[in-house]
């Protein structure tokens, strides 16, 4: 190949350190903005662990992108550093309950993430042993290695049961562990998650609750300014961050989406061979961020789950001024879609269940209405996503 005919770019003209704009990046403490009070409250709750005592169990609520997981990880990391100076051995385990939805999966991931097999002599296979055996090995690991362990259960509402909370909160009392203390941190987007918990779990957890509010425009601007060195000097035009912050604050107050928007704006500049990231790129970036987020949300949905969503989307686009659509109206369109693709439709009851699942994922909102003595009570469903975004994703999804 001719030396002048380079296929790849050797130097990125837009980004200096793109990792700062990745969602899974855990920033340094000086890059965590707008959550000083929440961080201090969490630190106060787990402070006893520094002395080898039991930390409080915590439940953290808030919409997606409000810094819940970020702050929980940050406080846990700082706790480990401070406790080490006191001669106390602490670690934390992060469990993504949207991936590990069963008790067995969660306890396996927990045990595997904190185990040092050379020190404990304990193996944690991916599968092939019972849930009870995973727990026995977990207790051995805890007593062999640590004084205190914090267990972060992110998206805890996705767990099929509360069983792991029961086990963790009662491990010491039940004599399963002798030398180690456990603190559980549950994180949920669902403010009413606690209402679903088993009363025995509520009693044994004795948890403290924290609610993280959405970020406002000033906080979002500060968050993005703290990460603007992801770009090369002089690349970001002055209106880009204020524009992205204003859009994000108006729509959701979600820092993840705001950071996504900033990253996508840079990628659009790259794709257009632009020398700077311009404000006009932010609008296109917003659309791409929404589309990608929603595509990820429904990627694992079954065909009929998508047909149901497609039916609601069809109604929403055709009747944009309606404040929601009844289940029966959605079902009628769903049946037609099934006929068009040559698939047998599910029952009305099963379609109701699929709509509930979409509501649980915050794709749509359900509301109960009364039709009086003639119609009785009924449910209306309203898309929370932009119908055009939903339509485009459903048409192009793999």
SULHU-V511697 format. One record per run of one state. SS is the DSSP state (H for helix, E for strand, L for the rest). FROM is the first residue (numbers start at 0). TO is the last residue. Records with the same first field share a line. If there is no record, write none. Layout:
SS=FROM-TO, FROM-TO
//
This chain:
L=0-13, 15-16, 21-27, 31-34, 51-56, 62-66, 85-88, 96-101, 114-115, 120-129, 145-146, 154-154, 158-161, 170-179, 188-191, 196-197, 205-206, 212-215, 225-226, 231-234, 236-237, 251-253, 271-275, 277-278, 298-301, 318-323, 341-346, 360-362, 370-370, 375-375, 383-385, 396-397
E=14-14, 57-61, 89-95, 147-153, 180-187, 207-211, 230-230, 235-235, 276-276, 324-325, 363-369, 376-382
H=17-20, 28-30, 35-50, 67-84, 102-113, 116-119, 130-144, 155-157, 162-169, 192-195, 198-204, 216-224, 227-229, 238-250, 254-270, 279-297, 302-317, 326-340, 347-359, 371-374, 386-395
//
